[in-house]
């Protein structure tokens, strides 16, 4: 029998680390070739890690929610034959964070040197005052045990303190654990709801990626939002007529394909808005093609699949592709290519869109167009009070590279195309 080590794969795009979001096996499980063992997440998508061999799980490295380095040891298996690693061989620093291990028969290890309780290996290795590297779960456990993490030697990647390190230190340095919870109060129920209960929900996986991306966008980009109302009556009349005539054969049209078409035309006049700003090097790249990100709500959070070359689509092919992208995003089957490369984003909450919003720009883009709900309400038209289908656009821009005047002109161009929908089909 031999040992086979599976390392965190290089997923490309210069990614140096990934987040571990799910284990599909446990220590002691027998697995077959191509069986999915774990899921990891990059900034773009979730990637499954299959087993290249059949064997028995000896050890799993890392816990769900932890960041693991590309190239570090992830899983250790016992396999028939020689395997790819010598049993007992030293592993790279990134591969030593084994959190769960199966018992393996081996010669008794030599007795470790006895260290003074007043000086741990970490005290010599870590500069005084230097913050220990550890996951939130490890920090919470250290607080419960009353352990100072700065005194614990880390065996994970970059000297990260792992659960096993913490438990070993706590065992050899007993201290009074802190109280982890106040006395439990009697449960109060109001209208059938337990009002004094709490639930701690780890922010991991896609939800963590969304949180980090939104935080980064708001930190980097000086947003300003411009809101304009549109009279959508004529466009709605056209849409209903097209759906009545062609809906059964070609599919029903929503407002989104018309908006996509209007954005393609307006961006020809304002190319500085169909752009991406690399603020690390100070370069704005303007794009001739419109790769339209379409913000899509999924069970796991907001995703932005990309309608590539929106300028090449007619209304029905645009509607079909938006529908397909939404379906693969919601089912978790979207590829990295389908989730990257957008040059401007369109976001809509449909009937729940409210009357005004302040959408967050999809960094490194410089603009996002937000669609609010459409409502029938009275307006003054040519001196008469009439009922019209009205809708707001709430759009945000990066004020570093988009001037307020240009943003307003861009939205007014969109308004012109949508309020007179015949102009959507006139190429000049």
Buried (B, 14 or more C-beta within 10 A) or exposed (E): EBBBBBBBBEBEEEBEBBBBBBBBBEBEBEBEEEBEBBBBBBBBBBBEBBBEBBBBBBBBBBBBBBBBBBBBBBBBBBBEEEBBBEEEEEBEBBBBBBBBBBEEEEEEEEEEEEEEEEEBBBBEEBEEEEEBBBBEBBBEBBEBBEBEBBBBBBBBBEBBBBBBBBBBBBEEBEEEEEEEEEEEEEEEEEEEEEEEEEEEEEEBBBBBBBEEBBEEBEEBBEBBBBBBBBBBBBBBEBBEEBBEEBEEEBBBBBBBBBBBBBBBBBBBEBEBBBBBBEBEEEEBEBBEBBBBBBBBBBEBEBBBBBBBEBBEBEBBEBBBBBEEBBEBBBEBEBEBEBBBBBBBBBBBBEEEBEEEBEBBBBBBBBBBBBBBBBEEEEBEEEEEEEEBBBBBBBBBBBBEBBEEEBBBBBBEBBBBBBBEBEEBEEEE
